[in-house]
Amino acid sequence: MKVQAPIKVFLAACVLLLAGCGGKKEVPTPSGNILINQVGYITTSAKLALLRTGSDNFQVKTKEGKVVFEGETGPLEYWELSGDTVQVADFSNLTTPGEYILCAGEEVSYPFKIADRLYGELADAALKSYYFARCGVDLDKAYAGKWHRKAGHPDTTVLVHVSAVDGYRPKGTVISSAGGWYDAGDFGKYIVNSGISTYTLLLSSELNKAYHQSQNLNIPKSANELPDIVDETLVNLKWMLTMQDPNDGGVYHKLTTKNFVGFVMPSETNDQRYVVHKTTAAALDYAATLAFASRILPEYNLTELATEMAASAQNAWQWAFRHPDEFYEQPEDIKTGAYGDTNLNDEWFWAAAEMYLLTKDGQYLEKMKESYQQPGTPTWRQVNTLGVISLLTSERRAEFSDMEQDFLSYADLLLSKEEESPYVVSIDRFAWGSNSDVANDGLVKLIAFRLTGDEKYVASARNDLDYILGRNATGYSFVTGFGSKSPMHPHQRISSADGVEDPMPGYLVGGPNTNVFTDCAQDKVQRSQFPARSYVDEECSYSTNETAINWNAPLVFLVSSLDAMDR
């Protein structure tokens, strides 16, 4: 898998250009005042850059300095979320494949490409990030390249934490809960976050089936008959099965050490690991994910596993029904991520929707009606839209016409926000993990396209990808290894400790937000007070520069869907 070179290589390449902007012979350093998709644009798609230069016009040039396009810029517009004024440079009519720069006055953009297809390597890398996140196995050099590493956390002798003990598994009980993916920049494994992550990958495997069947990520089992996305997702699904207590159907909320460990390789840690607290949210997310998986796996001759998962989902649902208010409470001696949630209407709806599609049992339909909420952008804490998507992309779609209208109304709301945004993007609230919100907005739009066939949704989803790849207020392409200016110092223990300069490729970092300003206080790192610019590429910035499996999943869906359309 090829990965684009880091920024210093691109800067050196820029110096080789024969003609700069403004008629100068030497090209200046690429400007933070020209915001562009640093990977590039599809020949037939819209091509927009944003300028903070106040220029009346702009040019697009080849590497050799030949002007191939000239245009006038749009009006200056102020965005209160970024604290700056930008104008659109539209070069959509440039359809000749090649590598270019955009010039405005004496300032120049990072280089970018125009091609019929551009996002295959990105789609592969985003999905292969899950291979790099595998827990408890060696990553061999043949598959992981320079990011190969020894296994850590076999998780074969996990203790049941005092918060989770019961008559079946008393204090001191040891269980095995091997495999799965590390959740984020730490080494924990969390059911509520695994749910939405695993579901989103499975959704892509279904809706982009032909695309994923042709993918080869060079991971173990790539040579078998299953698509790599299914092979990789099975790694986490099989771990999820181990997190259910077979005695009562309850599901442990997370598997973790008592405290976050330092920035070391997984093989260098030996702290005791625990399964913590059975919760209603974990049981419902688990039931929804496994019910969805059990409908898909028979397509791949995995009927026995599908049957096991269906029964397991049913047991988890029944446990949740008996324990409807078992909210996660962080034990005093556990300091790792909580993923707490006390509003479970959305979890009930998602689980009921998946169980209804699996069983056709009317009890689940009644629970859906009782817990239905208007669709929105999916997050780990707000999962009802996942149930809506499953229903509307199933053979029972006709039963839910009102729900479909609600879903399309939300997709149209996202498009109206984009139309009003100086940055030509739907996001107007910068929560923790804002980049995943942008990717999930794109997912919603692409589902709307599948329901309606209206290309306006695809065009808007492309704007979301443009934002992620550099056309945003920070000027960063937010995916490691892609773009001239991409994160080099993510808050990610393996990338920090592996001794490799380049971070593992294909990871979407969390992105700008103003939730926490103290994460880099010891390093005296300053961050913008404007939400859309409040990001730093520093290891200490867990609030803006961490990676997580639920953030990468919608990126996989977004990029795979768009690349499939470009074939």
N, C-alpha and C positions, 0 to 999 in steps of 0.2 A: 504494500500500500504506500503510495507516494504522499508525502506531506509537504505542504508549502514551506519554504524556508523562512526562518525568523527575520525580524525587521532589518538587522544589519546587512543581510544579503541583499534585500530589496533596495536599501539605501545605496549600497555600492552599485547596484544595477542602474539606479536612477542617474548616477553621475556619468554613466556611459552614454546617456542620451545626447544626441548631437545638437539639439536645439531646445532651449528652455521656453518658459513663458515670457511674454512681453518682449520677445525678440532676442533675449539673452542667449549666449552660447552655452553657459553653464546652468544646469538645472538646480534650483534651490532645494533645500530639504523639503520633503513632502509636508504639506501644511496641515495643521490641525484645524484650519478654517475651511477645508474642503472635506466634506463627509460623504463617503461613497461605499458601496458594496465592494469590499476589497478582493473578494473572489471573482465576482463579475456578474454579467447579465446574459440572459438568453436572447438570441437574435430577435425573436419575435415578441419579446415581452417589453413592458415599459422600462425605461432606464432613467432614473432620477438620481441626481446628487443634490446635496444641500450645501449652500455657500454661506459663510459668515464674513464675506469680504466686502459686501456692498457694491459688487461689480454690476455693471449694466449688461455685460455679455460674457461669454466663455467660449473656449475652444476645446476640442478633443483632438489629441495628436497621437501619432504612432510613436514607437520607441525611437524611431529615427528622426522625429521632429516634424513629420509631415502633418499638416492640418487636414483632418478628414471630416470635421463637423464644426460649425459655428452656430451659436444660438444666443438669444437674449434670455436673461434671467427673469424670474418671476418677482413679484413684489416682496418687500421685506416684511416679515411677520415675527412678532415677539411671542415666545412661549414662556409662560410664567413658571413652568416646571423645570426649565433648563436655565432660565435667566439670560437667554441670548436671543438674538434676532437672526433669522435665516431666510434664504430665498432659494427657490427651486431652480435647478438647471436640468432641463428636460432634453435628453438626446435620444429619445425613443426611436427616432427615424434613422439612427445609425444602426445598420444591420449587417455590416461587413465583419466577419469573424476576424479576431486579432487581439493583440495586447496594446493597451492604450494608457494615456494619462489625460487628466482633465486640467486645463489651465484657466485661471481667472486672474487677470492683471499679471502680477509677477509671482503668483502662488500656484502651486502644483499639487495634484492629488497623489495618493499612492497609486501604483499601477493596478490595472484591472483588465479582465478579459471579456470579450464578447464571443459567444460560441453557441452552437445549437444545443449542446449539452455541457454542463459545467459541474454538476453537484454529485456525481457518482462517488468520487473519493471522499467527499464530505459525508455522504450518507453511510458509506462503509465505516468511516472512522467513528462517527457518532454511535453506531451500533456496536462496533468493536470495543468501545469504552467499557461495555459490560464484561467482556472477557478480561480486561485489565483489572476489573473490580472483583474478580472471583476470590472467594474466601476458601482457604484450606487446601489449595492445590498449587503445585509448582507451575509457573508460567515459563514454558520452555522457550529457548531462544528461537527455535524454528517458527514459533508462532508470535512471540512477543518482541522479537528483535532486540534492540538495545535496552528495552524495558523488561527483559526477562528477570525473574526473581524466584526465590525459594518460597515454599508454602509457609503460611502462618495460620494460627488459630484453627486447628483441626476440629475443635468443638465437639469432640467425642466424649468429653467428661465435663459436661455443663451442670452446674448446680441449680436446683430450683430455689429461687430466692424466697426468703421468709414471706414476702408479699404475695407469693403464689402457692404456698404450700396448702394442702388439704388432706383429707383422709386417705386419698388414693396415693398422693405423693407427699409424704411428710418431710419435715426439715432434714436436710442431708441427702435427699434424693438426687441421684446423678442420672442425667439423660444424655442422649446423643442428639445433636442438632447441627450436623455438618453441612457444609456447602453454602450455596447462595452467594449473594453479592454483598460486599461492604456498601453501606448505605450512602456514605458521603466522604468528607475528608477525614472522618474518624473511622474506627473499625467496628462500629456497631451494626446490628442487623435489626430492622424495625418492620413489623408487619404492616402497620398503617401506611407506611411509605412504599413498601413493596407492593401493596395492593394496586395503587394507581399506576405505578411504574410497569408492573408486569402486565396489567390490563392494556395499557397503551401500546406496548410492544405487540401483544397478541392482536390488538385491533389492527395495527399496521400489517401484521402477517396475513390477516384476512382480507382487508380492503385493498392491499397492494400485493396480492398473492403472486402474480406472475413476476413482478419486480423482485420480490424477495427470493423466489425460487431460483432466479438466475444469479443471485449474489454469491460471492465466495470471499469470505472474510479471512481465510487462512487461520481458522481456529480448529482445535481438536474436533473431530467428527465432521469437518467440512466435506469429506468425501462420501458421507452417508446419504441416504435418500431424503433426509429432512432438510428444509431450508435452514440456513444458519441462524436466522432469527428465532426459529422454533427450538433448535438445539440450545441456543443461549438462554432462552426463556425457561426451558425445562430445568436448567441449573437452579434457578430461583424457585420455581414451582415445587420442585422436590424438597428443597429446604423448607418451604412454607409448610409442607405436610408434617415435618418434624416438630413444628411449633404448636401443634394441637395435642392436648391431653386426650389420649384415646379412651380414658375412663369416663369422661363426662362431656367431651366435645368442645370444652373451652379452649381458647387460643391465647398464648402468651403475647404480651404487648411487644416485647423486645428481647433481644439477646445482646448482652453487653458486659463489659467490666464495670466495676463500681465507679471508676473515675476515668476520664479521658487519659490515654497514655500519651507519651511524648511523640515527637516527630521522628519516629524510627520505622524501620521496615517491619512488616507483620511477623516475619520469622524471628525477630529480636524481642518479641514480647511474650511474657508467660503469666500475666496476671490472670487470676481466676475469672471465668466467664459465668454469667447467670442468665436464666430466663426469669423475667420480671412480670408480675401482675397479669392475671387474665382480665381482659376488658371487653366491654360490649363493642366498642369501635373496632378492635382487632378481630373479634369474631365475625362481625358483619362485613368488614373489608375482605377478610379471608373467604367467607362464604361467597361473596360476589365474584371474587377473582377466580376461585376454583370452579364455581358453576360455569362461568364464561369459558374457562379452559376446557372443562369437560365436554362442552359442545363442539369445540374445535378439534381436539386431539383425535377423535375417530377418523377424521379425514386423512390422518397420517398413520393409520393402522396402530394406534395406541389406545385401543378400546379398553383394555384392562386397566390402564392407568386412568383413563377418563372415568371409568366406573368407580374406581377408588376415590377420585376427586369429587365426583357427584355425591357420593355417600358422605364424604368428609364435609362438604359444604352444607349438606342437610343437617349434620350433627352440630356444626357451628351455629347454624341458624337457630336450632332448637335451644342451644345453650343461651344464645342472646335473648331469645324469647323468655327464658326463665330468669335471666339477669339483665333486664333492660336498662338499668342505670348504674352499671359497673364502670364508672369513669376512671381514667388513669389518674392516679395520684403518685407523684414522685416520692419514693421512700427516702428517708433522711440520709441513708448511706449510699444512695445512687445519685451521681452527678452528671450523667450523660444525657443526651437529648430525650426530651419528654414526649413530644408529639401528642400532647394532651388535647382533648376535645370534649366539650360538655353539651354540644348541640348535635344530636345524632339523627335528626330527621333525614338528612341527606344520605347517611349510611344505611338507614332502614330502606329508603327508596331504592338505592342502587342494588342492595342485596335482594330486595323483593323483586326487582325487575329481572335480575339475572336468574333467580330461582323460578320465576314465572316462565321465562323463556325455556328453561331447562325442563320443567315439569308440567307446564300448562295448568297448574293447580290454582283454583280460584282464590284460595286464601292469600296468595301472594299478590294477586291483583287488588284485593281489598286493602292490603297494607300499602300498596303503591298509591292508591287514591288517598289514603289517610295521611301519607307523609310527603306528597308531591310538593315541590317548590319550583319556581320559575328557573329555567336553565341559566347558567352563567359560565364564566371561564373556569374550567376544572382546576382544583388544587387538591392536595392531600386532605385538607380540612373540609373541602366542599366538593363532594363526589357525586351529587345527584345527577349532574349532566352526563356522567358516564352511563348511568342507567338509561337516560333518554337516548343517548347515541346507540346503545345496544338495541333498544326497542325499534328505533327508526331505521336501523340498518338490517333488521331481521325480516323474516317472512311474515311477521305479524304487524308490520308497519301500519297497515290500514286501520287497525284498531285504535290508533293513537293520533288521529288527525289534529285534534286540538293541541296535543303536546308538540306535534310537528310545527304548528303555527307559532307556538311559543318559542320553539328553538330557532326558527327562521327569523322571528322578530328580534331575538337577541343577536343573531348574526348580522342583521341589518343595523342594529344599534352600534355594533362594532365598526361597521363601514361608515356610519355617520360620524362617529368619533374620529375616524381617520380623515374624513373630509374636512373636519374642523381643525385638525392638528397641523401646525406649521411643519412638524417633522414627518407628516404623512404616515402616521402609525396610530393604531387603535388604543394603545395603552395610555391611560390618563391617571394612573395611581401606581406609585412605585412601592410595592410591598417587598418583603424579604423574598428573594428569588424572582425578581421582576422579569428577568429574561425568560424564565419558564412561562410566565404569564403571556409574554409576547408569542412564544412558540405555541402555547395552548390556544391563544386567540386564532392563530393560523390553523390549528387543528379544527376548531369549530367552523371556520370558514370553509375548509375543504370538505367537511361533512355536509355543510349547506350546499356546496357545489354538487355533491353526489346526489342530494335530494332533489335539486332543482335543475341542474345543468347550466346554471347561470355563471358565465365566465367572470362576472364581477367579483365573485368570491375568491377565485383563483388569483386574480390580479391583486387583491388585497392581501392574500396570504403571501404573495411574493414580496410585498412591501414589508411584511413582518420579517421575512428572511433577510431582506436588505438591511433592516434595522440591526438584526443580530450580527450581521457580517460587516458592520462598520458605519452604516448611515444612522448614527445615533449621536447623542450630545457628548459622549466621551471620546468618540473617534476610534474606539477599539472594535475590532472584530472579536466577539466574545467567545469564540470557539478555539480552544488550544490547537496550535499547529496550522491554523488557516487564516490567511490574511497577512498583510505586512506588519500590522500592529495588533498582536494577539497576546493573551495573558501568558506570561512566562513564570509567574510565581503564585500559582493557585494555592489556596489553603487546602492542601491535600497531602496527607502524611506520606504516602508512597512516593509521589512526585518530589517531595522535599528531601526524602532520605535515600533515593535510589542512586545518587551520584551522577545522574544524567542531566545535562544542562537543559535540554528541551523537555517540557512536560509531556506526559502521555497525550497523544493527539485525540481530538474528537470530543473533548469535554466542554460542555457549556457551563461557564461560571455563573454564579447567582445574579450578579448585576447590580446596578445602582439602586440605592434606597437610603433612607435617613433614619432607619430604626435604631441603629446603634452607631455611636461615634467614638466609643471608647475601646474598640477591639485592637486598635494600633496605637493606643495612648503611650505605651512604653517606648515605642519607636518614634514617637513624635511625628507621626504621619498625618498630614492635614488633608481634609476631604471637603469637597464643595458642600455648601448648605442647600443647594438646589437639588431636589430629588433625582432628576434625570441625569445629573452629572456627578452624583455622589458615589463614586467608585474609585478604587485604587487597586492597581495590580501589585499587591503585597501579600506575602504569605500570612501575615498577621490578621488580615481583613477577612475573618470568617463570615462577616455579615454581607460582604459584597463579592468575595473572590473564592468562595468554597465551590466544590462540585457536589452533585447529588444525583442519585439514580432517577428521581422523579423529575428533575430538570432536563435530563438528557432524553427521556422517553418522548416527549412531544417534539423535540428536535428531530429524533429519528423519524417520527411520523411525518412531520412537515417536509423535511428534505427528501425522504423516500417518495412521498406522494408527488412532489413537484418534479423530481428527476424522472419518475415513471411517466409523467405527462409529457416530458420533453423528448422521449424516445421516438 
